[in-house]
Amino acid sequence: MLAGAIGEEAAAASGALWLPTNLNDVTNDEILVIPGVGDRMAHEFEEYRPYVDMGEFRLEIGKYVDESEVARFERYVTLNQPGKLVWSVLPLAVIAATGVATSYPAVGDWV
């Protein structure tokens, strides 16, 4: 029904959009909203906070899941630090509307 109202491409894009969760500044309930995160992983995400960078996130979470699962989790998280600006979401709607793709920092990269 949504696809018919806004078009197939727009429906696919809206389903792919995710506002990354800042692991350094969220509650357990907010962590549990991340796809594939249960109580055990939420505990592990919280245990190592604050994360300094994505390398630390990969190292610590990699103790509990394989590399592909860590990479999947990375799509849903960011590690904003106070006073630091981190790009966390690509403006997919702008790219889809204009057809112009621009290079942006990856989730968790320091800007």
C-alpha positions as CSV (number, residue, x, y, z in Angstrom):
1,M,0.0,0.0,0.0
2,L,2.8,2.5,0.9
3,A,4.6,1.6,-2.3
4,G,1.5,2.5,-4.4
5,A,1.1,5.8,-2.6
6,I,4.7,7.1,-2.9
7,G,6.2,4.9,-5.6
8,E,8.3,1.7,-5.5
9,E,11.7,3.4,-5.3
10,A,10.7,5.8,-2.5
11,A,9.1,2.9,-0.5
12,A,12.4,0.9,-0.9
13,A,14.5,3.9,0.2
14,S,12.3,4.6,3.2
15,G,12.6,1.0,4.4
16,A,16.4,1.3,4.1
17,L,16.7,4.5,6.1
18,W,17.9,4.1,9.6
19,L,19.0,6.8,12.0
20,P,22.1,5.3,13.7
21,T,22.0,4.9,17.4
22,N,24.7,6.7,19.4
23,L,25.9,3.9,21.6
24,N,27.7,6.4,23.9
25,D,24.5,8.2,24.8
26,V,21.5,5.9,24.7
27,T,19.4,3.8,27.1
28,N,19.2,0.0,27.1
29,D,15.7,0.2,25.6
30,E,17.0,2.3,22.7
31,I,19.8,-0.3,22.1
32,L,17.2,-3.0,22.0
33,V,15.6,-1.3,19.0
34,I,18.7,-2.0,16.9
35,P,17.8,-5.0,14.5
36,G,19.2,-8.2,15.8
37,V,20.1,-6.9,19.3
38,G,18.8,-8.9,22.2
39,D,19.3,-8.5,26.0
40,R,22.7,-10.2,25.9
41,M,24.1,-8.0,23.1
42,A,22.6,-4.9,24.6
43,H,24.5,-5.7,27.8
44,E,27.7,-6.1,25.8
45,F,27.1,-2.8,24.0
46,E,26.7,-1.0,27.3
47,E,29.5,-2.7,29.1
48,Y,32.3,-1.1,27.0
49,R,30.9,2.4,26.9
50,P,32.1,5.0,26.2
51,Y,33.6,3.8,23.0
52,V,36.5,6.0,21.8
53,D,36.1,4.9,18.1
54,M,34.8,2.3,15.8
55,G,38.0,0.3,16.1
56,E,37.3,-0.2,19.8
57,F,33.7,-1.1,19.1
58,R,34.9,-3.7,16.6
59,L,37.4,-5.2,19.0
60,E,35.0,-5.4,22.0
61,I,31.9,-6.6,20.2
62,G,34.0,-8.9,18.0
63,K,34.6,-11.0,21.2
64,Y,30.9,-12.0,21.1
65,V,29.9,-12.2,17.4
66,D,31.7,-12.8,14.1
67,E,33.2,-10.1,11.9
68,S,30.1,-10.1,9.5
69,E,27.8,-9.5,12.5
70,V,30.0,-6.7,13.8
71,A,29.9,-5.1,10.3
72,R,26.1,-5.4,10.3
73,F,25.8,-3.8,13.7
74,E,28.0,-0.9,12.5
75,R,25.3,0.1,10.0
76,Y,23.0,0.9,12.9
77,V,25.3,2.7,15.3
78,T,27.4,5.7,15.7
79,L,29.8,6.8,18.5
80,N,29.3,10.5,18.8
81,Q,31.5,12.0,21.4
82,P,30.7,15.3,23.2
83,G,32.2,18.2,21.2
84,K,32.8,16.1,18.1
85,L,30.8,16.1,14.9
86,V,30.3,12.8,13.3
87,W,28.3,12.2,10.1
88,S,26.0,9.4,10.7
89,V,23.4,9.2,7.9
90,L,23.8,9.7,4.2
91,P,21.1,12.0,2.7
92,L,19.6,9.2,0.7
93,A,16.5,11.2,-0.2
94,V,18.6,13.9,-1.7
95,I,20.6,11.5,-3.7
96,A,17.5,9.6,-4.9
97,A,15.8,12.9,-5.8
98,T,18.7,14.4,-7.7
99,G,20.6,11.4,-8.9
100,V,23.8,13.0,-7.6
101,A,26.0,10.8,-5.4
102,T,28.5,12.6,-3.2
103,S,31.1,11.0,-1.0
104,Y,30.5,11.3,2.7
105,P,32.3,9.9,5.7
106,A,31.2,6.5,6.9
107,V,29.2,5.9,10.1
108,G,31.5,6.4,13.0
109,D,34.3,8.3,11.1
110,W,35.6,11.4,12.8
111,V,35.1,14.6,10.8
